[in-house]
């Protein structure tokens, strides 16, 4: 099992990094022209901020968890074009597409 730090390093290397302050700009997009990727792949937010994922959850079920096939139960969504989650504690929160995780469809939210 990869550590959270290894996952963060892999996503930073492969998927880019974004940073946003305030809940209004914390949007992660995926699918379409992005393919099997989240944009941004890494997002830094503050405690109490809400992150919204926008895309086709019918084919890209979003699951929080440390690695492919391992859900941690914090958040999950498998239907709908939009999903939001408010982070209440500082930490590093990896997530992935339950179907395309092995193809690299993974992301990380850093909460400060």
Helices and strands as residue ranges (DSSP letters): H 4-15, E 18-19, G 23-25, E 27-30, G 32-34, E 38-39, E 42-45, E 50-54, E 62-64, E 76-77, E 82-86, E 91-97, G 101-103, E 106-111
